[in-house]
Amino acid sequence: MAQHKVKIAARLRPPIPGEIDDDGVRIEVRDEGTPFVCVTNPRDASENFKYPFTSCYDRNSTQQEIFENDVLPLIDVVYHGSTVTVFAYGVTSSGKTHTMQGNIEQPGVIPRAVNTIFERRTSFADHHVSISMSYFEIYKDECYDLLVDRANAPKLPVREDSSGQVFVANLSTVPISSATQFSSVYSDANKKRSVGSTNLNRASSRSHAILTLEVKMAHLSEPKVLTGKINLVDLAGSENNKLTGNNDPSRMAESAAINTSLSVLGQVVHALNRGEPRIPYRNSKLTRILQDALGGSSVGLLICNLAPGAKFRADTLNTLRFATRTKNVENKPVINEQDTRPVPKAHFSAPPPPLAQLAPLPRLPSQMTDKPPRPPVFLDTTTSSSHTTVSSRPSLAFKRLGPPAAKTGGPSRVPRISAASIAPYPGADLRMESVVGTKIMSLPVVSEQDMDEPALKDRVEAEVAKRIEALEKQRQEEEQHAQKALAQTSASDVSASKESELPSSILAPLLKRHEDLDSELRRRLEELENKYEQNSSHTQAANGLSPVSRKKTGRAYVALARAHSEKGDLQIALDLYRKAESYVPDNVKLKERIIEIEWAVKNNKPFNPSPKRARKIKSRKKGKPSHPEPAGDMVISATQAPQSVDSDDDNTVENLLEQPEAVTGAAMTGRVTRSMKARFGTEATNSPSKRRSMDEDADEDTLCTPPKRLRKEDQATSDNWEPSAPVEARG
Ligand SMILES: Nc1ncnc2c1ncn2[C@@H]1O[C@H](COP(=O)(O)OP(=O)(O)OP(=O)(O)O)[C@@H](O)[C@H]1O
């Protein structure tokens, strides 16, 4: 099986006005050998770090040189029916957008690639060549279509099809007939891209932009279609907020999202290099989408952009380290060829049993047509808009839930996709892959607790095997039925042409029924999937963080959520609170808030977050009460108590909503009171009036817990209070 390593091209940009040119980063070539990037050790100027790459471009290099040396050969690969991914990586302001897009005087890789694609088209006289484009951005870890009106652009989900290919669902595709048409669509779309000004770049990309050009070559005399693609990715640059001067919350959130996704990208490459069994693709949308380019079936080129000057030295070294690791990543390119001969129709001769008995979904309506099956694709190019093509795709759940029929050992009544095949492209060694056949699935009842993958897989495998068996039985019965019906019809002297129409009356209700089931199934799968995706990506991200970082991230999301809820953007606030929950899953108050906002959103009611009241006590030392408490009365200073208080502290919503350092005495006292209640079932104060005031103080900073409730609890538990008992003894 041929492996294709990701190719690396390093490009150093010239200094821009105002930048100090200290020659700390250079491109060198020695003795006609491999060129390398040379970086002076920031700590010892006599030492240099060298990073060899097959293509290195110095500050005087031109856009044309890069295109002709490294990108042009890849256009042939596209016309052979393979997927190519070119991505520009580097610190902010290192020249990624310049390299990919360029400007009118110096057009970059994208316009040059498009021109070449259109020029090459004419050499395929025996094919009908159609070219289409899709373009989207990943902004704060959400995908947005750049070819639709931004005001209406929804967040697009990332899915996986039955053959494991990741795609962006509902992404629009525009057919392109000329390079001029492309320029107009592309420049309109670029106006919608999220760009902002920073200290380092007046037009800094705040998102990762992914442009896909799909070339479909339908052979005029043979029933086959080749599909080649090129993904041109302009990544957002890693950012140091001190250098960029980002200080407003929205910029910082953007910057955090960019850095997180790039850090996951680094983790993916690292895991691939180390041959780890689990590659964390799912930890960010960016890596899910680039999955095919990193260890997948795409041909990859990484353009590694470098900024000169000492201030970027650390970032330059990081970029070079990333590039060095990436050059060891191996892909297995394939040719996407599709056989367009129609798949034989399935025969149905009897109406299906009543719905209650028809638990399994035999086939999706989309699979019952004569439509040829789709070849594996990298990014989805289907859409529901008028100018685009629409095709139904199996959703992620099919991939996760449905093992191939062969695995179960059970027969399938559904013909496997034989018309689509993947063949190796000539430049690479062979790799033949059979496309995973269509699966017969119904939605198993999955509770949230069952989201554990191995358990789910076992359950589903058993379920699928059982249902396939039932379906096979049903199919045999149907066939017998059909034969009987056919015999009866011919006996009653009906004309031959009429005989062949027999299934239509029977088929219609059946198809309708399947269609209904299909929509229901899709709806439920999507719900399940969204829930799973949302939880899993954030939970995975949270798992990789230290408790302190988790808390901080949770707090940041809560702060953002609160800001949105105050503005009345409840849906956004809800999403953010849910994200916060992934980082602080045990926070009860947060859960309460989520429920409240869910209710408000569902019932279209306004939601007024409880106002933050001024704190009565400004500061005190952590772990010590600010109130002068009688000895033995207060728990916090007792030797064991602070730990338990602190661990509770992690999960109190006060802490989520407050500045990290602002742990107030009141809040702390409130926590202790509740922590004590939880531990001992008693109150930790002997003065009802003090208790009340302490709890009220605590409530000032908590979400949505009415002081009344706590007072009631106080009342209820005050009888149990044993004033003289020391905490240690009770613990
Ligand atoms: N090779 C080059 N020749 C001349 N100017 C360049 C070159 N590369 C970059 N520049 C200039 O440097 C500035 C920053 O470049 P660019 O916007 O492409 O950076 P970027 O890496 O895309 O930044 P960000 O990640 O913030 O979007 C721009 O003004 C651009 O014109």
PDBQT file of the ligand as one rigid body, heavy atoms in Angstrom, charges set to zero:
ROOT
HETATM    1  N1  LIG A 801       5.932  37.349   0.514  1.00  0.00    +0.000 N 
HETATM    2  C1  LIG A 801       5.471  38.555   0.830  1.00  0.00    +0.000 A 
HETATM    3  N2  LIG A 801       5.842  39.618   0.137  1.00  0.00    +0.000 NA
HETATM    4  C2  LIG A 801       5.388  40.837   0.455  1.00  0.00    +0.000 A 
HETATM    5  N3  LIG A 801       4.529  41.099   1.447  1.00  0.00    +0.000 NA
HETATM    6  C3  LIG A 801       4.116  40.065   2.174  1.00  0.00    +0.000 A 
HETATM    7  C4  LIG A 801       4.563  38.745   1.918  1.00  0.00    +0.000 A 
HETATM    8  N4  LIG A 801       3.993  37.938   2.797  1.00  0.00    +0.000 NA
HETATM    9  C5  LIG A 801       3.224  38.702   3.564  1.00  0.00    +0.000 A 
HETATM   10  N5  LIG A 801       3.296  39.976   3.199  1.00  0.00    +0.000 N 
HETATM   11  C6  LIG A 801       2.589  41.110   3.840  1.00  0.00    +0.000 C 
HETATM   12  O1  LIG A 801       2.611  40.883   5.232  1.00  0.00    +0.000 OA
HETATM   13  C7  LIG A 801       1.381  41.261   5.837  1.00  0.00    +0.000 C 
HETATM   14  C8  LIG A 801       0.791  40.088   6.585  1.00  0.00    +0.000 C 
HETATM   15  O2  LIG A 801       0.523  39.056   5.669  1.00  0.00    +0.000 OA
HETATM   16  P1  LIG A 801      -0.767  38.150   5.726  1.00  0.00    +0.000 P 
HETATM   17  O3  LIG A 801      -1.994  38.944   5.995  1.00  0.00    +0.000 OA
HETATM   18  O4  LIG A 801      -0.765  37.324   4.513  1.00  0.00    +0.000 OA
HETATM   19  O5  LIG A 801      -0.437  37.311   7.013  1.00  0.00    +0.000 OA
HETATM   20  P2  LIG A 801      -1.246  36.091   7.625  1.00  0.00    +0.000 P 
HETATM   21  O6  LIG A 801      -0.244  35.075   7.991  1.00  0.00    +0.000 OA
HETATM   22  O7  LIG A 801      -2.333  35.677   6.735  1.00  0.00    +0.000 OA
HETATM   23  O8  LIG A 801      -1.787  36.763   8.941  1.00  0.00    +0.000 OA
HETATM   24  P3  LIG A 801      -3.068  36.333   9.830  1.00  0.00    +0.000 P 
HETATM   25  O9  LIG A 801      -2.811  34.993  10.366  1.00  0.00    +0.000 OA
HETATM   26  O10 LIG A 801      -3.084  37.366  10.902  1.00  0.00    +0.000 OA
HETATM   27  O11 LIG A 801      -4.227  36.412   8.934  1.00  0.00    +0.000 OA
HETATM   28  C9  LIG A 801       0.487  41.720   4.699  1.00  0.00    +0.000 C 
HETATM   29  O12 LIG A 801       0.535  43.107   4.647  1.00  0.00    +0.000 OA
HETATM   30  C10 LIG A 801       1.121  41.121   3.455  1.00  0.00    +0.000 C 
HETATM   31  O13 LIG A 801       0.891  41.891   2.329  1.00  0.00    +0.000 OA
ENDROOT
TORSDOF 0
